[in-house]
Amino acid sequence: MLNPTLHTRSLSSSFSSLCLNSWQWQPLSAPMAKSLSFLAPATSAGGKKAQRRSGGIRCSSEAADEAQVSLLTKAKIPTKLKAVVTVNLTIGGIFSHVGMTRGLDDFADLMGRSLYLELLSKEIDPKTGSEKKPVGVYAHKIGHNATEAKYEGEFTIPQDFGGIGAILVTNEHHKEIRLKDIVLTTDDDEASSFTIDCQSWVHSKFDNHDKRIFFTSKSYLPSDTPAGLKSYRDKELKALRGSGTGERKPFERIYDYDVYNDLGDPDIHPDNARPVLGGNKQLPYPRRCRTGRPKTKTDPKVEKRAGNFYIPRDEAFSEIKQAQFSAKTLRSVMHAVVPSINSALVDKNRSFPYFTAIDSLFDEGLNLGDQGGNAGGAFSTVIPRLIKAVSEADDFLLRFEIPEMMERDKFSWFRDEEFSRQTLAGINPLSIQLLTEFPIVSKLDPKIYGPAKSGITKEIIEREIRGYMTVEQALKEKKLFILDFHDLYLPYVNKVRTLENTTLYGSRTIFFLNPDDTLRPIAIELTRPKSPTKPHWSRVFANSWDATGTWLWRLAKAHVGAHDSGYHQLVSHWLRTHCCAEPYIIAANRQLSAMHPIYRLLFPHFRYTMEINALARESLINAGGIIEGGFSPGKYSVELSSVAYGQLWRFDMEALPADLIRRGMAVEDPTAEHGLRLTIKDYPYAADGLLIWSTIKQWVTDYVNQYYESSAQVIEDPELQAWWAEIRNVGHGDKKDEPWWPVLNSTDSLIGILTTIIWTVTGHHAAVNFGQYHYAGYFPNQPTTARVNLPIEEGEPADRMTQFMSRPENELLKCFPSQMQASVIMAVLDILSSHSPDEEYLGVGPEAAYAAEPAVQAAFERFSGRLKEIEGIIDGRNLDAGLKNRCGAGIVPYELLKPFSEAGVTGKGIPTSISI
């Protein structure tokens, strides 16, 4: 009786026909070849059961069971069952490693002893009450082409074996392999092939003796697990959880938690130290994947950054993906292009002397100098959109594509109406909120941060709206809106001002809603708290008819733009999508079996997120990384996102409808579409987002109702309850005692939780990510940092105001990012905004387990069809001249929530997961 320790996820099965005629084989020798609701759930559309993609003919899991019974019981004698294993060849060719072990692996292939397969029965032995003995066979290599290798073996199956539930795989090569699928056939009847779709890395037994297990595509709640698979299901999860000790190795597939204690490295220099985020009340944070690296000498709480930024092996970007894959490109930018920019621009603080110098980044480009032929050619191949060769020399240019916004209207960024429009239809439409109380009062301690009452008075507002109505009327009619970065930023103002080449204020910006549903900015308040050397200072700015007032207004808008950029990148984007999603992924792999239908629903929405997050810790949000170097909060950037997490993040408010209601941007209305009435009807993010939200919710409702006939089944599902409890108590453990966590006690609550998670990693992420180059590629529109104080600020040198009066444009240019900062950020934003050629979009290509079940497949097809309808609805809205926030002269149409896209920087498309 074999009782292996298991170390894997299940993958799926389906019927498929194997078309061998399409292969360009390189055969082995003849002798060897011969041997080888947010609220209430949507109404279910009906249907019944379901994981990954596989080719060929698919049919229901009931039909699959019948086929297995027929396959294995029609003979009076043991049945011969052929297995054809397909292995993906990684970049570099077949088993591209070199060295002594390569020769050993080739010999093992030649001798037919490199892959050992064992079939597991779903049934137990009626005599012993234990699992039936697995049936094993070696698979022999029979050939390969440029992308795949084939192995073949033949099982002898006892008559009473029963249905196949899973297969164990032992990789006897010295290196890992990437297993695509295993096709099982009897009597050479290809039409009835049974495919186990794997799409997974299999470690070498020389690294780990544990066997890998791949289940078939039939999904089971824990209580329905076939008796022959129960212990395997439990052992697999136990192996995936690991022991919580030791340093993780690259080939491992262990999921565990840790705090963010690897962003700095105090052993290098005290300036490189960063606080631990998570695990303490002062700086709460979601958990990341544990790596187990040694601690630094300087601080025993901080993990060393040297070595492996471990993620479980199957979370890594596949090496068989195209070379243009966005994350690989991003790594190239950070490790090749950024150093080249730093070398080309020696003075890191140098401003752009004129606006025409900014334009030259798109027209002439930045000469990166001699890149040494092969090196330059390498990253110009990976990043052809950015890097251009200079004739036949070894010099290369970093020349940026003209962003869509600049292409349509070069001067739109200068206008108040565009400044306001982007709060509803730009890359951070999640900060604008209805002003409900007046006067505006801070929640901060006035003894430390100065007067709590805002300087934006009733008189200022009524003056700026030209007596159109009183403040009281405006509040009652929901005409006043606010961007409020005051309380979040103000405690960091004095800290940030000690850093070089940056500054910060607390800010509030008030908008008035015009009759045509457009917003108009009417007042900006910038505040500096008192410090040991300076008193509290605050000033309210408004647009003006005189030159001085107009230029001060423009400078104030630049500072607000930098505040919005920082909040967008650190909170709306990184924190609320990437960072908060990682615990969902870890918990799913630790607590939900790969046979669990909810795991199979969530699986495609979790692909690649952990690797992009590890890359962010490595080079984006780390000490001295891209974010610290280019955004106003500098070294306090990620720490500030921790403060935002503690003050603002709530799982129940991550649902789009709940978020809109919390910000006063919508109210519940049973008579309105989606059950919500928008406060601003022409709010593109909300209007399009609700289409996507409701479509996801309907799909989730249909899916959940195939597996859970009652709420009691939800309550009694131990894996599901453990998953949700671990998200709350461990993954988001710093907030585990908050009263707002949804209780998972019904199908309704399950549908709400799942819809929120899927929305977060699809629609929400797409809305804040893929328009970054469109809107921030021309950085004067969305400056990531403001580098100098206002010249009118109390305590500034007198010559600042003199210089401002003589050449105000120069003050604005000095406020904007430096040449080095702008060039680096623009290069990174270009990549972050790109779709890879093999992007997987929401609603495209059902998982194999969906296709294996007719009711689920039908629900998915309805889901996919509705997303295609939404494409047309959004196109129609963008042509509606009455919707002025998305249609007008020179306006970039709002397409960020269009579900599909071609490759490249398109400003549209919703990928299935956070993959960049």
Residue, then its C-alpha position, 0 to 999 in steps of 0.5 A: m500500500l503506497n501512502p505518499t506525501l503529496h505535494t501538488r494541486s489538481l488539474s483537470s480532465s476532459f475527453s479529447s481526441l489526440c491529433l498526432n498527425s500535426w506533430q513534426w516528430q524527432p523519433l527515437s531509434a526504432p527499438m526504443a520507440k517500440s518500447l515506449s449582493f454585494l447584497a442579495p445574490a443574482t437569480s440563478a439561471g439553473g444547471k449542476k457541477a465543475q478547472r483548467r483548460s485542455g484541448g479536444i472534445r469535452c463532456s460532462s463529469e457524469a459522462a466521464d465517470e461512465a466512460q471510465v467504468s466502461l473503459l475499465t470493466k468491459a473486459k473479463i481480463p485486466t485492461k490495457l490503458k495507454a498513457v501519453v504524457t506531454v511535457n512543455l519544453t522551456i525556453g532554450g529547448i528540450f531540458s535546456h540545462v547543461g552539465m553532468t545531470r543532463g547526460l544522466d537525464d538523457f540516459a534515463d530517457l533512453m532507458g525509459r525510466s524518467l517518468y513514473l506514473e501511478l493511477l489512483s482509484k476513487e474507490i476503497d478496497p471493500k476487504t481492507g477498507s483502505e485505498k486500493k493499491p495504485v497501478g504504476v508504469y514508467a513512461h518512455k520518451i517517444g519523441h519531441n518537437a520544438t515545443e513539446a516532448k512526448y512520453e508513453g506508458e501502458f498500464t495493466i488495470p485490474q478488472d475491479f480497479g474502479g473509476i480513475g480519481a487521480i494520477l501520481v507522477t514521479n519525475e526521475h530527471h535531475k531537473e524539474i519538468r513542466l507537465k502539460d497533460i496526460v492522455l489515457t486511452t484504451d484499445d487505441d480508441e482515440a475518440s474516447s481519450f481521457t485527458i488529465d490536464c496538468q499545466s504544472w511544474v513537477h519537481s525532480k525526485f532528487d530535490n524532493h521525494d514526494k510525489r505529485i498528484f493530479f486529480t481529474s476534473k470532477s469537483y467535489l465538496p469535502s463531504d462528497t469526496p470519493a472514499g479512495l481519494k479522501s486521504y490524498r485530498d487531506k495529505e495534499l493540503k497538508a503538504l501545501r501548508g508546509s511546516g512554517t520553518g526553514e528557508r523555502k527553495p525555488f522548486e517548492r510549492i509551499y504556501d505560508y504567511d509572513v509580514y512585510n519585513d523585507l522592504g529594507d536592508p539595514d545591514i547596507h546602511p541605516d538609511n536603508a532600514r524600513p519598518v516592518l509592516g504587519g503584525n503590529k497595531q501601529l503599522p497593520y498590513p496584509r500578509r505576504c508569502r513567507t520565504g524563510r530567508p535569514k534575518t539581518k544582523t542589524d535588526p532581527k525582525v527584518e529579513k535579508r533581501a539577498g537571494n531568492f524572492y520565493i514564490p510557490r513554483d506554479e505561481a511563477f510566470s511560465e517559461i514557455k510564455q512569450a518573451q514579450f510577457s509584461a512582467k519579464t519586460l518590467r524586470s528588463v526595464m528595472h534591471a537594464v533600462v533604469p540603470s542606463i537612464n541613471s547613467a545618461l542623466v548624471d544630475k538626478n535633480r535636474s529639472f526640465p528647462y522648458f516644456t519643449a524639453i518634455d516634448s523632446l522625450f517623445d520626439e527626439g528621445l533620450n540617448l542612453g549611449d553605447q550599450g555594448g552591442n549585444a546588451g543593447g540589442a537584448f533590451s531593445t528586442v524585449i522593449p521595442r516600443l521604448i528602445k530604438a537603435v541609433s543607425e548602426a552604432d551601439d547607441f540606443l535611444l529611449r524614445f517614448e510613444i506619445p500618450e493617448m491624452m497628449e495625442r488627442d489634446k496636448f493642452s488638456w492637462f492645463r484646463d480645470e475641466e480636465f482636472s475635474r473630469q479625471t476624478l471620475a474617468g481617469i486612473n484614480p476614480l476611487s477617491i472622489q466623494l460627496l461632501t456631506e458635512f460643513p464646515i469640514v473638520s479634521k479628525l487629527d489632534p489639533k494640538i499637534y497638527g493645528p486647527a481642525k476646522s478647514g480654511i475653506t469657508k462658506e464665503i469662499i464656496e459661495r463666491e466661487i459658484r457665483g451665488y448660484m446657491t448657498v452652501e446649505q442648498a448645495l449640500k442638500e442637492k448633493k452638488l459639492f464633492i471633495l478630494d480629501f488627502h488632508d488627514l492621511y498626508l498631514p502627519y507625514v508632511n514634516k517627515v517628507r520635508t526632511l528628504e531631498n528633492t521632495t515636499l508634501y502638504g495635506s490637501r483638500t480640493i472642493f468641486f461643484l457639480n454643474p447641471d450637465d454632470t461635469l465637475r468644476p474645481i472651486a477651491i484647494e486648501l494646502t496645509r503645513p503642520k507646525s514643526p520645531t522650526k516653523p508654525h502651522w501654515s495653511r492657504v486656500f487657493a481658487n482660480s483667478w482672473d489675474a495672472t498671479g492668482t492663476w499661476l498660484w492656482r496652477l501650482a496648487k493643482a500640481h501639488v494635488g495631482a502629486h497627492d492623487s498620484g501617490y494615493h492612486q499608486l500606493v492605495s487604490h492600486w498596490l494596496r487594494t488590489h495586489c497587496c490585499a489579494e495575496p492572502y486570498i491566494i495563499a489561503a485558497n491553496r492552503q485550505l481549499s483542495a484542488m478538487h473543491p469547486i470554489y478553488r476551481l472558480l477562483f484559480p484563474h483569477f489568482r494566476y501570476t499575482m504572487e510573482i508580480n507582487a514578489l517583483a514589486r517587493e524586489s524592485l518597485i516598493n523596496a527601499g530606494g526602489i522605483i516608487e520611493g524614487g519617484f513619488s512624493p512620500g519618498k521613503y515613507s511611501v509604503e508606510l503610508s499605505s499601511v496607515a491607509y490600510g489601518q484607517l480605510w480598508r474594509f473587506d465589505m467596502e471593497a465590493l463596488p456597490a458598497d464602495l460607491i455608497r460609502r463615498g456618497m457616489a450612489v444610493e440604494d434604489p430598488t427601481a434603478e439598474h443594479g439596485l443603485r442610483l448614481t449621485i453623478k449619472d455621468y460617472p464612467y468608472a461607476a457606470d461601466g463598473l456596475l455592468i462588470w460587477s453585476t455580470i460577475k455576480q450573476w456568473v458567481t451566483d450560477y456557479v455557486n448554486q450548482y454546488y450548494e443547494s442550501s446554506a447549511q452546506v456552506i456552513e458545514d463545508p470545513e474547507l470553505q470555512a477554514w479558507w475564510a477564517e484564515i483570510r480573516n484571522v491570518g492573511h488580514g490578521d491585523k484586522k481580525d477583530e473588526p465587526w464588519w467582516p462578512v459571516l460566511n453562513s449562507t449561499d448569499s454571503l458566499i456569493g458576495i464574498l466571491t464576487t468581491i474578490i473577483w471584482t477586486v482582481t479584475g475590474h478594479h485592477a484594470a480600472v486603476n492599472f491599464g490607463q496609467y500611460h494614457y494619463a500619466g505618460y505625459f507627467p504634467n497631467q499626473p505628476t508623481t511628485a511635487r519637489v518644491n514648496l509654493p513660493i508664497e508659503e510662509g518662511e520661504p526665501a524672499d527670492r522665491m517669490t521674485q523668481f516666481m513673479s518673473r518666470p512662473e513657468n519655471e516654478l511649475l517645471k521645478c515642481f514637476p518630477s526631475q528629468m531622471q524621475a520622469s524618464v524612469i517613471m514613464a518607462v515603468l508606467d509604459i510597461l505596467s499599462s501593457h497587455s502581453p500578447d498572450e493575455e487572458y481576459l475575463g470571460v475568454g476560454p473556460e477552464a476545463a472543469y467548467a467545460a466538463e459540466p454542461a450547466v457550468q459551461a452554459a453559465f460561463e457562456r452566458f457570462s462571456g456573452r454578456l461581457k461581449e454585449i458590455e463592449g458594445i454598451i461602452d462603445g455606445r456610451n463613448l459616442d453619446a455627446g450628452l455624456k461629457n465626462r467621456c465624450g467631447a473634443g480631445i477627450v480620451p474615451y473611457e474604455l478602461l472597463k471594456p473587457f477585451s483588448e489587443a496586445g500593447v498599451t491600449g487603455k482597455g481590457i480586463p485580464t482574468s487576474i492581476s498579472i502586471 
